[in-house]
Amino acid sequence: MKKWYLLCLIAIGFACSKNKEIIPKPTSLVGKWKLSDIYGNEYWGGPLHWKKPTASIEIEFKANGEYYRSPTDGSVPELKGTYRVLSDSTLEITQKVPANPDYPSYKLDYKFEDGGYLTWGIFGYEGVVEERFRKETNY
């Protein structure tokens, strides 16, 4: 009886695993991305952890080098500037209207992850250290 039960569990597990959609690691920034997770803390000096965002944010990298980001209210993404890939782990974003004119561009480390994710940072604002986006559109 134990052998039969074990064989049934293995068969069910195999059948369920075949139904899972495997989303590969992205290979390009080009496309639309939706914020899925934030790595940060709740208060200054607090422990860092992954958490769900409270705002619906989307970003888009166009093939012509334009970079778009939606406001925190989740409305349509706005042109924020341009981007340039410096290496397979670093990109540079030049702001259309920089908050500080002395620093119109900034560099970000990024990485692609299985599941269709792009993680970038390191920030240091409002409890956010890194952001993880999931690719919405493949171009």
BANUKOL-317095 format. One record per atom (N, C-alpha, C, O): atom name; residue number from 1; x, y, z. Coordinates in pm, whole numbers. Example, Ala and Ser with C-alpha at 12.3 -4.5 7.8 and 13.67 -1.06 7.14 Angstrom:
ATOM site pos     px     py     pz
ATOM    N   1   1319   -569    780
ATOM   CA   1   1230   -450    780
ATOM    C   1   1320   -330    780
ATOM    O   1   1424   -332    846
ATOM    N   2   1285   -225    708
ATOM   CA   2   1367   -106    714
ATOM    C   2   1290      3    787
ATOM    O   2   1341    114    804
END
This chain:
ATOM site pos     px     py     pz
ATOM    N   1     82   -119      0
ATOM   CA   1      0      0      0
ATOM    C   1     87    126      0
ATOM    O   1     57    222    -71
ATOM    N   2    195    125     80
ATOM   CA   2    283    241     85
ATOM    C   2    348    268    -50
ATOM    O   2    362    383    -92
ATOM    N   3    386    161   -119
ATOM   CA   3    448    177   -251
ATOM    C   3    349    238   -349
ATOM    O   3    385    327   -426
ATOM    N   4    225    190   -345
ATOM   CA   4    122    243   -435
ATOM    C   4     98    391   -407
ATOM    O   4     87    471   -500
ATOM    N   5     89    429   -280
ATOM   CA   5     68    568   -239
ATOM    C   5    184    655   -288
ATOM    O   5    163    764   -340
ATOM    N   6    307    607   -270
ATOM   CA   6    425    679   -313
ATOM    C   6    427    696   -464
ATOM    O   6    460    804   -513
ATOM    N   7    393    594   -538
ATOM   CA   7    388    603   -684
ATOM    C   7    283    704   -729
ATOM    O   7    306    777   -826
ATOM    N   8    169    709   -662
ATOM   CA   8     64    806   -695
ATOM    C   8    113    949   -671
ATOM    O   8     89   1037   -753
ATOM    N   9    181    972   -559
ATOM   CA   9    234   1105   -530
ATOM    C   9    337   1147   -635
ATOM    O   9    336   1263   -679
ATOM    N  10    423   1057   -675
ATOM   CA  10    523   1089   -777
ATOM    C  10    454   1121   -909
ATOM    O  10    492   1217   -975
ATOM    N  11    354   1043   -947
ATOM   CA  11    281   1065  -1073
ATOM    C  11    209   1199  -1071
ATOM    O  11    211   1272  -1170
ATOM    N  12    146   1232   -959
ATOM   CA  12     75   1361   -947
ATOM    C  12    175   1475   -954
ATOM    O  12    151   1575  -1022
ATOM    N  13    285   1462   -884
ATOM   CA  13    388   1566   -887
ATOM    C  13    444   1587  -1026
ATOM    O  13    466   1701  -1067
ATOM    N  14    465   1480  -1100
ATOM   CA  14    517   1490  -1236
ATOM    C  14    415   1558  -1326
ATOM    O  14    451   1644  -1407
ATOM    N  15    288   1521  -1312
ATOM   CA  15    182   1580  -1395
ATOM    C  15    168   1729  -1366
ATOM    O  15    151   1809  -1457
ATOM    N  16    176   1766  -1239
ATOM   CA  16    163   1908  -1203
ATOM    C  16    282   1988  -1252
ATOM    O  16    266   2102  -1295
ATOM    N  17    400   1930  -1246
ATOM   CA  17    519   2004  -1288
ATOM    C  17    518   2029  -1438
ATOM    O  17    579   2126  -1484
ATOM    N  18    452   1945  -1515
ATOM   CA  18    446   1964  -1660
ATOM    C  18    355   2081  -1696
ATOM    O  18    368   2136  -1806
ATOM    N  19    264   2119  -1607
ATOM   CA  19    171   2227  -1635
ATOM    C  19    228   2365  -1603
ATOM    O  19    171   2466  -1643
ATOM    N  20    339   2371  -1533
ATOM   CA  20    398   2499  -1497
ATOM    C  20    460   2564  -1620
ATOM    O  20    532   2501  -1697
ATOM    N  21    430   2693  -1636
ATOM   CA  21    488   2768  -1746
ATOM    C  21    627   2815  -1704
ATOM    O  21    642   2879  -1600
ATOM    N  22    725   2784  -1782
ATOM   CA  22    861   2827  -1752
ATOM    C  22    890   2955  -1829
ATOM    O  22    890   2957  -1952
ATOM    N  23    913   3062  -1755
ATOM   CA  23    943   3191  -1817
ATOM    C  23   1094   3211  -1810
ATOM    O  23   1151   3216  -1701
ATOM    N  24   1158   3221  -1925
ATOM   CA  24   1303   3232  -1926
ATOM    C  24   1354   3368  -1878
ATOM    O  24   1277   3464  -1864
ATOM    N  25   1481   3373  -1854
ATOM   CA  25   1549   3496  -1817
ATOM    C  25   1546   3590  -1938
ATOM    O  25   1579   3546  -2049
ATOM    N  26   1507   3716  -1921
ATOM   CA  26   1508   3810  -2033
ATOM    C  26   1650   3830  -2086
ATOM    O  26   1748   3805  -2016
ATOM    N  27   1660   3876  -2208
ATOM   CA  27   1791   3901  -2268
ATOM    C  27   1806   4046  -2314
ATOM    O  27   1913   4085  -2360
ATOM    N  28   1700   4125  -2301
ATOM   CA  28   1703   4263  -2347
ATOM    C  28   1618   4351  -2255
ATOM    O  28   1518   4306  -2200
ATOM    N  29   1659   4476  -2240
ATOM   CA  29   1580   4572  -2164
ATOM    C  29   1457   4617  -2241
ATOM    O  29   1356   4655  -2181
ATOM    N  30   1463   4613  -2373
ATOM   CA  30   1356   4665  -2457
ATOM    C  30   1224   4596  -2424
ATOM    O  30   1215   4473  -2426
ATOM    N  31   1123   4676  -2394
ATOM   CA  31    991   4624  -2363
ATOM    C  31    929   4696  -2245
ATOM    O  31    986   4791  -2191
ATOM    N  32    811   4649  -2207
ATOM   CA  32    738   4705  -2093
ATOM    C  32    758   4615  -1973
ATOM    O  32    758   4492  -1985
ATOM    N  33    774   4677  -1857
ATOM   CA  33    799   4606  -1733
ATOM    C  33    706   4660  -1624
ATOM    O  33    681   4780  -1618
ATOM    N  34    657   4571  -1540
ATOM   CA  34    570   4611  -1429
ATOM    C  34    639   4581  -1296
ATOM    O  34    692   4471  -1277
ATOM    N  35    638   4678  -1206
ATOM   CA  35    701   4660  -1074
ATOM    C  35    632   4548  -1000
ATOM    O  35    510   4550   -981
ATOM    N  36    710   4449   -958
ATOM   CA  36    652   4335   -887
ATOM    C  36    695   4327   -741
ATOM    O  36    619   4280   -657
ATOM    N  37    816   4372   -709
ATOM   CA  37    868   4364   -572
ATOM    C  37    964   4478   -545
ATOM    O  37   1027   4533   -636
ATOM    N  38    974   4513   -417
ATOM   CA  38   1069   4616   -372
ATOM    C  38   1152   4556   -261
ATOM    O  38   1100   4493   -169
ATOM    N  39   1284   4577   -269
ATOM   CA  39   1373   4536   -161
ATOM    C  39   1403   4661    -80
ATOM    O  39   1469   4753   -129
ATOM    N  40   1356   4664     42
ATOM   CA  40   1373   4783    124
ATOM    C  40   1339   4755    268
ATOM    O  40   1337   4639    312
ATOM    N  41   1312   4862    342
ATOM   CA  41   1276   4847    483
ATOM    C  41   1160   4940    516
ATOM    O  41   1119   5022    434
ATOM    N  42   1111   4926    636
ATOM   CA  42    995   5005    679
ATOM    C  42   1035   5133    752
ATOM    O  42    956   5226    761
ATOM    N  43   1157   5137    802
ATOM   CA  43   1204   5254    876
ATOM    C  43   1356   5258    868
ATOM    O  43   1421   5156    843
ATOM    N  44   1414   5376    891
ATOM   CA  44   1558   5396    883
ATOM    C  44   1631   5298    975
ATOM    O  44   1606   5295   1095
ATOM    N  45   1720   5219    917
ATOM   CA  45   1797   5122    994
ATOM    C  45   1726   4989   1013
ATOM    O  45   1782   4897   1072
ATOM    N  46   1603   4978    965
ATOM   CA  46   1527   4855    980
ATOM    C  46   1580   4745    889
ATOM    O  46   1657   4773    797
ATOM    N  47   1541   4621    914
ATOM   CA  47   1589   4510    833
ATOM    C  47   1535   4518    690
ATOM    O  47   1420   4555    668
ATOM    N  48   1620   4483    594
ATOM   CA  48   1580   4482    453
ATOM    C  48   1510   4352    419
ATOM    O  48   1549   4245    467
ATOM    N  49   1408   4361    335
ATOM   CA  49   1335   4242    290
ATOM    C  49   1259   4275    161
ATOM    O  49   1234   4391    130
ATOM    N  50   1223   4169     87
ATOM   CA  50   1142   4186    -33
ATOM    C  50    997   4203      8
ATOM    O  50    948   4130     95
ATOM    N  51    929   4299    -54
ATOM   CA  51    788   4324    -24
ATOM    C  51    715   4365   -151
ATOM    O  51    778   4407   -249
ATOM    N  52    585   4354   -149
ATOM   CA  52    503   4395   -263
ATOM    C  52    492   4547   -263
ATOM    O  52    483   4609   -157
ATOM    N  53    492   4607   -382
ATOM   CA  53    481   4754   -389
ATOM    C  53    339   4801   -354
ATOM    O  53    242   4727   -371
ATOM    N  54    330   4922   -307
ATOM   CA  54    199   4980   -277
ATOM    C  54    146   5058   -399
ATOM    O  54     28   5089   -405
ATOM    N  55    234   5088   -493
ATOM   CA  55    195   5163   -614
ATOM    C  55    209   5073   -736
ATOM    O  55    292   4982   -740
ATOM    N  56    128   5100   -835
ATOM   CA  56    135   5027   -962
ATOM    C  56    223   5108  -1057
ATOM    O  56    180   5208  -1114
ATOM    N  57    347   5061  -1075
ATOM   CA  57    444   5135  -1157
ATOM    C  57    487   5050  -1274
ATOM    O  57    513   4931  -1260
ATOM    N  58    494   5113  -1390
ATOM   CA  58    544   5048  -1510
ATOM    C  58    658   5130  -1568
ATOM    O  58    659   5253  -1558
ATOM    N  59    754   5061  -1628
ATOM   CA  59    860   5128  -1700
ATOM    C  59    864   5069  -1840
ATOM    O  59    814   4959  -1864
ATOM    N  60    923   5144  -1932
ATOM   CA  60    938   5093  -2068
ATOM    C  60   1069   5143  -2126
ATOM    O  60   1104   5260  -2115
ATOM    N  61   1139   5050  -2189
ATOM   CA  61   1260   5081  -2262
ATOM    C  61   1228   5060  -2410
ATOM    O  61   1192   4950  -2450
ATOM    N  62   1241   5164  -2488
ATOM   CA  62   1214   5152  -2632
ATOM    C  62   1344   5125  -2706
ATOM    O  62   1452   5159  -2658
ATOM    N  63   1332   5064  -2822
ATOM   CA  63   1449   5029  -2902
ATOM    C  63   1527   5153  -2947
ATOM    O  63   1646   5144  -2975
ATOM    N  64   1460   5268  -2954
ATOM   CA  64   1528   5391  -2996
ATOM    C  64   1601   5462  -2881
ATOM    O  64   1656   5570  -2901
ATOM    N  65   1604   5400  -2762
ATOM   CA  65   1679   5455  -2649
ATOM    C  65   1596   5539  -2553
ATOM    O  65   1652   5595  -2457
ATOM    N  66   1466   5551  -2575
ATOM   CA  66   1382   5628  -2483
ATOM    C  66   1345   5544  -2361
ATOM    O  66   1325   5422  -2371
ATOM    N  67   1336   5612  -2245
ATOM   CA  67   1301   5547  -2119
ATOM    C  67   1176   5615  -2064
ATOM    O  67   1171   5737  -2050
ATOM    N  68   1074   5535  -2032
ATOM   CA  68    948   5583  -1978
ATOM    C  68    925   5523  -1840
ATOM    O  68    968   5411  -1812
ATOM    N  69    856   5598  -1754
ATOM   CA  69    818   5547  -1621
ATOM    C  69    685   5609  -1584
ATOM    O  69    662   5728  -1607
ATOM    N  70    595   5528  -1527
ATOM   CA  70    466   5580  -1485
ATOM    C  70    478   5645  -1348
ATOM    O  70    562   5607  -1267
ATOM    N  71    392   5745  -1323
ATOM   CA  71    387   5803  -1188
ATOM    C  71    337   5698  -1089
ATOM    O  71    287   5593  -1131
ATOM    N  72    348   5725   -961
ATOM   CA  72    308   5629   -860
ATOM    C  72    158   5605   -856
ATOM    O  72    113   5510   -792
ATOM    N  73     79   5689   -924
ATOM   CA  73    -65   5666   -928
ATOM    C  73   -104   5562  -1033
ATOM    O  73   -222   5531  -1049
ATOM    N  74     -5   5508  -1106
ATOM   CA  74    -31   5403  -1202
ATOM    C  74    -82   5450  -1336
ATOM    O  74   -126   5369  -1418
ATOM    N  75    -78   5581  -1360
ATOM   CA  75   -125   5631  -1489
ATOM    C  75    -24   5598  -1599
ATOM    O  75     76   5531  -1574
ATOM    N  76    -50   5643  -1718
ATOM   CA  76     30   5611  -1836
ATOM    C  76    177   5652  -1816
ATOM    O  76    205   5762  -1769
ATOM    N  77    271   5564  -1852
ATOM   CA  77    413   5599  -1841
ATOM    C  77    449   5724  -1922
ATOM    O  77    399   5745  -2033
ATOM    N  78    535   5807  -1863
ATOM   CA  78    578   5933  -1925
ATOM    C  78    724   5922  -1966
ATOM    O  78    802   5851  -1902
ATOM    N  79    760   5992  -2072
ATOM   CA  79    899   5996  -2116
ATOM    C  79    983   6062  -2007
ATOM    O  79    960   6178  -1972
ATOM    N  80   1079   5989  -1954
ATOM   CA  80   1165   6041  -1848
ATOM    C  80   1303   6077  -1899
ATOM    O  80   1375   6153  -1835
ATOM    N  81   1340   6022  -2014
ATOM   CA  81   1472   6051  -2069
ATOM    C  81   1515   5941  -2163
ATOM    O  81   1434   5878  -2231
ATOM    N  82   1645   5920  -2166
ATOM   CA  82   1701   5816  -2252
ATOM    C  82   1784   5720  -2168
ATOM    O  82   1821   5750  -2054
ATOM    N  83   1811   5604  -2226
ATOM   CA  83   1895   5507  -2157
ATOM    C  83   2001   5456  -2254
ATOM    O  83   1986   5462  -2376
ATOM    N  84   2108   5407  -2195
ATOM   CA  84   2217   5349  -2273
ATOM    C  84   2275   5234  -2192
ATOM    O  84   2309   5251  -2075
ATOM    N  85   2287   5118  -2255
ATOM   CA  85   2347   5002  -2189
ATOM    C  85   2498   5018  -2194
ATOM    O  85   2556   5028  -2302
ATOM    N  86   2561   5019  -2077
ATOM   CA  86   2707   5035  -2069
ATOM    C  86   2778   4900  -2065
ATOM    O  86   2890   4887  -2114
ATOM    N  87   2712   4801  -2006
ATOM   CA  87   2768   4665  -2000
ATOM    C  87   2651   4570  -1977
ATOM    O  87   2536   4612  -1973
ATOM    N  88   2681   4443  -1962
ATOM   CA  88   2572   4348  -1939
ATOM    C  88   2516   4355  -1797
ATOM    O  88   2430   4275  -1760
ATOM    N  89   2564   4450  -1717
ATOM   CA  89   2510   4467  -1582
ATOM    C  89   2498   4613  -1539
ATOM    O  89   2464   4641  -1424
ATOM    N  90   2524   4707  -1629
ATOM   CA  90   2516   4849  -1596
ATOM    C  90   2449   4927  -1708
ATOM    O  90   2479   4906  -1826
ATOM    N  91   2358   5016  -1671
ATOM   CA  91   2298   5104  -1769
ATOM    C  91   2302   5247  -1718
ATOM    O  91   2313   5271  -1598
ATOM    N  92   2292   5340  -1811
ATOM   CA  92   2295   5482  -1777
ATOM    C  92   2164   5543  -1823
ATOM    O  92   2121   5523  -1937
ATOM    N  93   2100   5618  -1734
ATOM   CA  93   1977   5688  -1768
ATOM    C  93   2006   5838  -1762
ATOM    O  93   2055   5889  -1661
ATOM    N  94   1975   5906  -1871
ATOM   CA  94   1989   6051  -1878
ATOM    C  94   1849   6110  -1872
ATOM    O  94   1765   6082  -1957
ATOM    N  95   1826   6191  -1769
ATOM   CA  95   1693   6244  -1744
ATOM    C  95   1660   6360  -1837
ATOM    O  95   1744   6445  -1866
ATOM    N  96   1536   6361  -1884
ATOM   CA  96   1487   6469  -1968
ATOM    C  96   1482   6599  -1888
ATOM    O  96   1524   6704  -1937
ATOM    N  97   1432   6591  -1765
ATOM   CA  97   1425   6706  -1675
ATOM    C  97   1483   6661  -1541
ATOM    O  97   1409   6615  -1454
ATOM    N  98   1615   6672  -1524
ATOM   CA  98   1675   6623  -1400
ATOM    C  98   1635   6705  -1278
ATOM    O  98   1621   6827  -1286
ATOM    N  99   1618   6637  -1167
ATOM   CA  99   1587   6705  -1041
ATOM    C  99   1703   6795  -1000
ATOM    O  99   1683   6902   -943
ATOM    N 100   1824   6750  -1030
ATOM   CA 100   1944   6829  -1002
ATOM    C 100   2019   6845  -1135
ATOM    O 100   2077   6748  -1184
ATOM    N 101   2020   6965  -1192
ATOM   CA 101   2086   6986  -1322
ATOM    C 101   2235   6949  -1325
ATOM    O 101   2290   6924  -1432
ATOM    N 102   2300   6944  -1208
ATOM   CA 102   2440   6904  -1204
ATOM    C 102   2457   6754  -1228
ATOM    O 102   2567   6708  -1258
ATOM    N 103   2349   6677  -1213
ATOM   CA 103   2352   6533  -1232
ATOM    C 103   2239   6489  -1326
ATOM    O 103   2141   6430  -1283
ATOM    N 104   2255   6518  -1455
ATOM   CA 104   2147   6483  -1548
ATOM    C 104   2136   6333  -1578
ATOM    O 104   2033   6286  -1625
ATOM    N 105   2244   6258  -1549
ATOM   CA 105   2239   6115  -1575
ATOM    C 105   2288   6038  -1452
ATOM    O 105   2359   6092  -1367
ATOM    N 106   2251   5914  -1447
ATOM   CA 106   2296   5827  -1338
ATOM    C 106   2310   5686  -1390
ATOM    O 106   2247   5647  -1489
ATOM    N 107   2393   5609  -1322
ATOM   CA 107   2419   5470  -1360
ATOM    C 107   2350   5377  -1261
ATOM    O 107   2345   5403  -1141
ATOM    N 108   2297   5267  -1315
ATOM   CA 108   2231   5167  -1233
ATOM    C 108   2285   5029  -1266
ATOM    O 108   2308   4996  -1382
ATOM    N 109   2307   4949  -1163
ATOM   CA 109   2339   4809  -1183
ATOM    C 109   2206   4737  -1206
ATOM    O 109   2106   4767  -1141
ATOM    N 110   2207   4641  -1298
ATOM   CA 110   2087   4563  -1323
ATOM    C 110   2124   4419  -1351
ATOM    O 110   2238   4387  -1384
ATOM    N 111   2025   4331  -1337
ATOM   CA 111   2045   4191  -1373
ATOM    C 111   1911   4132  -1416
ATOM    O 111   1805   4173  -1369
ATOM    N 112   1919   4036  -1505
ATOM   CA 112   1802   3962  -1549
ATOM    C 112   1796   3833  -1469
ATOM    O 112   1898   3774  -1436
ATOM    N 113   1673   3791  -1437
ATOM   CA 113   1654   3670  -1358
ATOM    C 113   1547   3582  -1421
ATOM    O 113   1459   3630  -1492
ATOM    N 114   1557   3451  -1394
ATOM   CA 114   1455   3358  -1442
ATOM    C 114   1318   3405  -1395
ATOM    O 114   1305   3467  -1290
ATOM    N 115   1219   3375  -1474
ATOM   CA 115   1083   3416  -1442
ATOM    C 115   1045   3545  -1512
ATOM    O 115    935   3596  -1492
ATOM    N 116   1135   3598  -1597
ATOM   CA 116   1107   3720  -1671
ATOM    C 116   1132   3847  -1592
ATOM    O 116   1066   3948  -1615
ATOM    N 117   1227   3842  -1498
ATOM   CA 117   1250   3956  -1410
ATOM    C 117   1373   4039  -1445
ATOM    O 117   1473   3989  -1498
ATOM    N 118   1362   4169  -1413
ATOM   CA 118   1472   4265  -1417
ATOM    C 118   1480   4325  -1277
ATOM    O 118   1382   4380  -1227
ATOM    N 119   1596   4314  -1215
ATOM   CA 119   1618   4375  -1084
ATOM    C 119   1724   4482  -1100
ATOM    O 119   1829   4459  -1161
ATOM    N 120   1696   4599  -1044
ATOM   CA 120   1794   4706  -1051
ATOM    C 120   1799   4785   -922
ATOM    O 120   1705   4780   -843
ATOM    N 121   1905   4855   -900
ATOM   CA 121   1929   4938   -783
ATOM    C 121   2077   4971   -786
ATOM    O 121   2136   4952   -892
ATOM    N 122   2138   5014   -691
ATOM   CA 122   2100   5026   -552
ATOM    C 122   2059   5172   -529
ATOM    O 122   2133   5266   -556
ATOM    N 123   1937   5185   -477
ATOM   CA 123   1885   5316   -445
ATOM    C 123   1906   5341   -297
ATOM    O 123   1967   5260   -227
ATOM    N 124   1856   5450   -251
ATOM   CA 124   1861   5478   -110
ATOM    C 124   1756   5582    -76
ATOM    O 124   1784   5679     -5
ATOM    N 125   1636   5562   -127
ATOM   CA 125   1532   5660   -101
ATOM    C 125   1404   5593    -55
ATOM    O 125   1369   5484   -101
ATOM    N 126   1335   5657     36
ATOM   CA 126   1204   5615     83
ATOM    C 126   1192   5466    112
ATOM    O 126   1091   5404     79
ATOM    N 127   1294   5408    172
ATOM   CA 127   1290   5267    208
ATOM    C 127   1308   5171     93
ATOM    O 127   1278   5052    107
ATOM    N 128   1356   5219    -22
ATOM   CA 128   1375   5134   -139
ATOM    C 128   1524   5121   -170
ATOM    O 128   1594   5221   -184
ATOM    N 129   1571   4997   -181
ATOM   CA 129   1710   4971   -215
ATOM    C 129   1717   4917   -358
ATOM    O 129   1801   4960   -437
ATOM    N 130   1629   4823   -390
ATOM   CA 130   1622   4767   -525
ATOM    C 130   1476   4752   -567
ATOM    O 130   1386   4744   -484
ATOM    N 131   1456   4750   -698
ATOM   CA 131   1323   4726   -753
ATOM    C 131   1332   4607   -846
ATOM    O 131   1430   4590   -918
ATOM    N 132   1228   4523   -844
ATOM   CA 132   1223   4407   -934
ATOM    C 132   1098   4423  -1022
ATOM    O 132    987   4440   -973
ATOM    N 133   1121   4418  -1153
ATOM   CA 133   1014   4432  -1252
ATOM    C 133    997   4301  -1327
ATOM    O 133   1092   4224  -1342
ATOM    N 134    876   4276  -1373
ATOM   CA 134    849   4158  -1456
ATOM    C 134    815   4205  -1595
ATOM    O 134    737   4298  -1613
ATOM    N 135    875   4141  -1693
ATOM   CA 135    856   4182  -1832
ATOM    C 135    713   4154  -1875
ATOM    O 135    661   4043  -1859
ATOM    N 136    651   4257  -1931
ATOM   CA 136    513   4247  -1975
ATOM    C 136    502   4222  -2125
ATOM    O 136    414   4150  -2171
ATOM    N 137    593   4281  -2201
ATOM   CA 137    586   4272  -2347
ATOM    C 137    722   4237  -2403
ATOM    O 137    821   4300  -2367
ATOM    N 138    727   4140  -2489
ATOM   CA 138    850   4107  -2559
ATOM    C 138    846   4173  -2697
ATOM    O 138    747   4163  -2769
ATOM    N 139    953   4238  -2732
ATOM   CA 139    963   4302  -2863
ATOM    C 139   1060   4225  -2950
ATOM    O 139   1083   4262  -3065
END
